Amino acid sequence: MIRIATLLGALSLLGACSTLEPFDDFVLDDADYMEAVYLSNAAENAPTVMERIEPVAMAGQLKPLFETRIAEGPALKPHQAIDQANASAAIEPDGKNFINAIQIYPYTIGALYQVYTAPAQVTDIALQPGEALMSVSAGDTMRWVLGDTVSGAGEKEQVHILVKPISSGLKTNLIITTSKRTYHLEMTSYRETYMAAVSWRYPHEELTARKAASSKTRARTRDVIERSLSIDRLNFRYKIEGNDPHWRPLRAFDDGRKVFIQFPARLDQGEAPPLFVVGRNGESQLVNYRVNGAYYIVDRLFAAAELRLGEKDQQVVRIVRTRAVQHEVAGL
């Protein structure tokens, strides 16, 4: 997205006093989310090396990890260990995760999702759109009525499992297998309390989709930059001097008409510095530039420019054109 730098950046020149204490600059996050994978050695009969996949916590979506610590003394009996594991895997309804009357659970492999039902009331268990139903199995099919239907069509077709107990005070489990995953549910019937609908969010798929979207955005930005440049006219004749803040440019170059200043990929995590062109008399002037991805694009050449951020403890990075013209294209 292209935008024109506003003159608001000139406020950084004001000498107003600040009562805030200075703080250390921060470090930018990695540009990409790296998903853990399984690796194996090429050597025959070599042991397999596995990189552990750490869960990524998302606000209000993942239940805190349960860490089992066996106290000193006799080990748990099998039925005690099972009860403890089931209790720790149970995910109860949360008022923060309701959308109208639909409880939205975060999907986690092995979790036991609690479903509250009541006689004469139907609870809708909605699966992910596009997910094909393979089978539905309940522990008690005599006192629980089960059915399934679909809504939507094509890619938006969504499977719904409909459940209803014949009386209160019942409890059973339900296993749903689909083309993508397996759901484990524990259903309890009450006299009046019931859940109208249950559905899921899928944090892992959301992270994957965000990563793909971010990659496409960077690819489009890179294509725009490259299409606007003539490779044989690029001049890498600028040196970067001054402070070393997290936003310090990686390099600067021009094509004989415009100057391109490349910043770290995660510049969007902090405040971006305004750009000032330094004249022959040493005076600075705020210059208009466009922001395209991780680049500042200045529609003119300059001998020196400064990036400034802050007031009392101002951070300054200077970009100076040298006499030598260096031609390089690697890394664009």
C-alpha positions in Angstrom: 0.0 0.0 0.0 1.4 3.4 -1.1 0.9 6.4 1.1 2.4 9.9 1.2 4.5 10.8 4.2 2.7 13.7 6.1 4.3 16.8 7.5 3.4 15.6 11.0 6.9 14.1 11.2 8.2 17.7 11.5 7.0 17.6 15.1 10.1 15.6 15.9 12.1 18.8 15.4 10.3 20.6 18.3 12.4 21.0 21.4 9.6 20.3 23.9 10.7 18.8 27.1 9.5 15.3 28.0 9.0 13.9 31.5 9.2 10.3 30.2 12.3 8.3 31.1 14.4 7.0 28.2 14.1 3.3 27.5 16.1 0.7 25.6 15.3 0.1 22.0 13.7 -3.2 21.2 14.5 -6.0 18.8 12.3 -6.8 15.8 10.6 -10.2 15.6 11.5 -12.6 12.8 10.0 -11.8 9.5 8.5 -15.2 9.1 6.7 -17.7 11.3 8.8 -20.9 11.1 6.8 -24.0 11.6 8.6 -26.9 13.3 9.2 -30.0 11.1 10.4 -33.5 11.6 14.0 -34.0 10.4 15.8 -37.3 9.8 19.5 -38.0 9.2 20.5 -39.1 5.7 22.9 -41.7 7.1 21.6 -45.3 7.1 20.3 -46.5 10.5 21.0 -43.0 12.0 18.7 -42.0 14.8 15.8 -39.7 13.9 16.1 -36.1 15.0 12.8 -34.5 16.0 12.2 -30.8 16.6 9.6 -30.3 19.2 6.5 -28.4 18.1 5.7 -25.8 20.8 2.1 -24.7 21.0 1.5 -21.1 20.0 -0.8 -19.4 22.6 -3.5 -17.2 21.2 -5.5 -14.9 23.5 -8.6 -16.6 24.8 -8.2 -19.6 22.5 -5.9 -22.1 24.1 -6.3 -23.7 27.5 -3.2 -23.4 29.7 -0.9 -26.4 29.4 -1.4 -29.0 32.1 1.9 -30.2 33.5 1.7 -33.5 35.3 4.0 -33.8 38.3 4.0 -37.0 40.2 4.5 -36.4 43.9 6.8 -38.6 45.9 5.1 -41.7 46.9 3.2 -44.6 45.2 2.5 -44.2 41.5 -1.1 -43.6 40.4 -3.2 -46.6 39.7 -4.4 -47.0 36.0 -7.9 -45.8 36.7 -6.6 -42.8 38.6 -4.2 -41.9 35.8 -7.1 -42.1 33.3 -9.4 -40.0 35.4 -6.6 -37.4 35.9 -5.8 -37.3 32.2 -9.5 -36.9 31.2 -10.0 -34.2 33.8 -7.0 -32.2 32.5 -8.2 -32.6 28.9 -11.7 -31.4 29.6 -12.5 -28.0 28.1 -15.6 -26.3 29.6 -17.8 -23.6 28.0 -16.3 -20.1 28.5 -18.5 -16.9 28.5 -15.7 -15.1 26.6 -15.9 -17.5 23.7 -19.6 -17.2 22.8 -20.8 -15.6 19.6 -24.5 -15.0 20.3 -25.6 -18.5 21.5 -22.7 -20.4 19.8 -19.8 -21.6 22.0 -16.6 -21.4 19.9 -14.0 -23.8 21.2 -10.3 -23.7 20.1 -9.6 -27.0 18.4 -6.8 -29.0 20.0 -6.0 -32.7 19.4 -7.0 -34.9 22.2 -9.2 -32.3 24.0 -12.5 -33.4 25.6 -15.1 -30.7 24.7 -18.0 -30.4 27.2 -21.4 -30.2 25.7 -24.4 -29.3 27.9 -27.8 -30.6 26.7 -31.4 -30.8 28.0 -34.5 -32.9 27.1 -36.8 -31.4 24.5 -33.9 -29.2 23.3 -31.7 -29.8 20.3 -28.0 -28.9 20.4 -26.2 -28.2 17.1 -22.6 -29.3 16.8 -21.3 -27.4 13.7 -18.1 -28.6 12.0 -15.8 -26.5 9.8 -17.2 -25.5 6.4 -15.9 -27.8 3.7 -15.2 -30.6 6.2 -16.6 -33.9 5.1 -18.3 -36.1 7.7 -16.9 -39.7 7.9 -18.7 -41.2 11.0 -20.4 -40.3 14.3 -20.2 -42.7 17.3 -21.9 -42.2 20.7 -21.4 -44.3 23.8 -25.2 -44.4 24.5 -27.4 -44.5 21.5 -30.5 -45.7 23.4 -31.1 -42.6 25.5 -29.6 -40.0 23.1 -31.1 -39.0 19.7 -28.5 -38.3 17.0 -28.8 -36.9 13.5 -26.9 -34.9 11.0 -27.7 -32.4 8.3 -25.8 -29.8 6.1 -26.1 -26.1 5.4 -24.7 -24.1 2.5 -23.4 -25.6 -0.7 -20.1 -26.1 -2.5 -17.0 -25.0 -0.6 -19.3 -23.4 2.1 -21.2 -26.6 2.8 -21.2 -27.2 6.6 -22.0 -30.4 8.4 -24.2 -30.2 11.6 -24.5 -33.0 14.2 -27.8 -32.7 16.1 -28.0 -34.3 19.6 -30.9 -34.5 22.1 -31.1 -36.5 25.3 -34.4 -38.2 26.3 -34.0 -37.2 30.0 -31.8 -35.2 32.4 -29.0 -36.7 34.4 -27.4 -38.6 31.5 -23.8 -38.5 30.4 -22.1 -40.1 27.4 -19.3 -39.4 25.0 -19.3 -38.6 21.2 -16.6 -39.2 18.6 -16.9 -37.4 15.3 -14.4 -38.3 12.5 -14.1 -36.1 9.4 -11.9 -35.7 6.3 -9.7 -33.4 8.3 -9.7 -34.3 12.0 -11.3 -36.2 14.9 -13.5 -34.5 17.6 -13.9 -35.9 21.1 -16.9 -34.6 23.1 -18.4 -35.4 26.5 -22.2 -34.7 26.6 -24.2 -34.2 29.8 -27.9 -33.6 30.1 -29.5 -31.2 32.5 -33.1 -30.4 33.3 -33.0 -26.9 31.8 -29.5 -25.8 31.0 -28.4 -26.5 27.5 -26.1 -25.2 24.7 -27.8 -24.1 21.6 -24.8 -24.6 19.4 -21.1 -25.6 19.5 -18.5 -24.9 16.9 -14.7 -24.5 16.7 -11.9 -22.2 15.8 -8.7 -23.7 14.3 -5.6 -21.6 15.5 -3.1 -23.7 13.6 -4.9 -23.1 10.2 -5.3 -19.4 11.1 -1.6 -19.1 11.6 -0.8 -20.9 8.4 -3.3 -18.7 6.5 -1.7 -15.6 7.9 1.7 -16.8 7.0 0.6 -17.5 3.4 -1.1 -14.1 3.1 2.0 -12.3 4.5 4.2 -14.2 2.0 1.9 -13.1 -0.9 2.0 -9.5 0.3 5.7 -9.5 0.4 5.9 -11.1 -3.0 3.6 -8.5 -4.5 5.6 -5.7 -2.9 8.9 -7.2 -4.2 7.3 -7.5 -7.7 6.3 -3.9 -7.7 9.7 -2.8 -6.6 11.5 -4.9 -9.2 9.1 -3.9 -12.0 9.8 -0.2 -11.3 13.6 -0.7 -11.4 16.0 -1.0 -14.3 18.6 -3.4 -13.0 21.4 -2.1 -15.1 21.0 1.4 -13.8 21.0 0.6 -10.0 23.6 2.5 -8.0 24.5 1.2 -4.6 26.5 4.3 -3.7 25.2 5.1 -0.3 26.6 4.5 3.2 24.6 4.3 6.4 25.9 6.1 9.4 24.8 7.1 12.9 22.8 5.4 15.6 21.8 1.8 15.5 18.0 1.7 16.3 15.8 -1.3 15.4 14.6 0.6 12.3 18.1 1.3 10.9 18.0 0.8 7.1 19.7 -2.2 5.6 20.9 -0.3 2.6 20.0 2.5 0.1 20.3 2.6 -3.7 19.0 4.6 -6.7 18.2 4.1 -10.3 19.3 7.5 -11.4 16.0 9.1 -10.6 14.7 7.8 -7.4 16.3 6.7 -4.1 15.1 3.4 -2.5 15.8 2.9 1.2 15.3 -0.7 2.4 14.3 -1.3 6.1 14.0 -4.4 8.1 11.0 -6.6 7.2 9.2 -6.0 10.5 9.4 -2.2 10.5 5.7 -2.2 11.1 6.2 -3.2 14.8 7.4 0.2 15.9 7.2 3.9 14.9 8.7 4.7 11.5 11.1 7.6 11.3 10.5 10.6 9.1 13.1 11.4 6.4 14.8 14.8 6.1 17.1 15.8 3.1 20.2 17.7 4.2 21.1 20.7 1.9 24.5 22.2 1.2 24.1 24.7 3.9 23.5 22.0 6.4 19.8 22.8 6.8 17.3 19.9 6.9 14.0 19.8 5.0 11.3 17.2 5.4 10.9 15.4 2.0 7.9 13.6 0.6 8.4 9.9 0.1 6.3 6.8 -0.5 6.2 3.7 1.6 6.0 0.4 -0.3 6.4 -2.6 2.0 9.8 -2.3 3.7 11.0 0.5 1.4 10.9 4.2 1.4 10.8 5.5 -2.2 12.0 9.1 -2.6 11.2 10.6 -6.0 14.4 12.6 -6.2 18.2 12.1 -5.7 20.0 13.6 -2.7 23.6 13.9 -1.4 22.6 13.3 2.2 19.5 12.6 4.2 18.7 11.8 7.8 16.1 9.6 9.5 15.2 11.0 12.9 13.0 9.7 15.6 12.4 11.1 19.1 12.8 14.4 20.8 15.0 14.6 23.9 17.1 11.5 23.1 16.7 11.6 19.4 17.9 8.7 17.3 19.5 9.8 14.0 20.7 7.7 11.1 22.3 9.4 8.1 22.3 8.2 4.5 25.2 9.7 2.5 25.9 9.3 -1.2 29.5 8.5 -2.0 31.4 9.1 -5.2 31.9 5.5 -6.0 29.1 3.8 -7.9 28.6 0.2 -6.8 26.4 -2.1 -8.9 24.8 -5.1 -7.2 21.5 -6.9 -7.5 21.8 -9.7 -5.0 19.1 -9.8 -2.4 16.5 -7.6 -4.1 
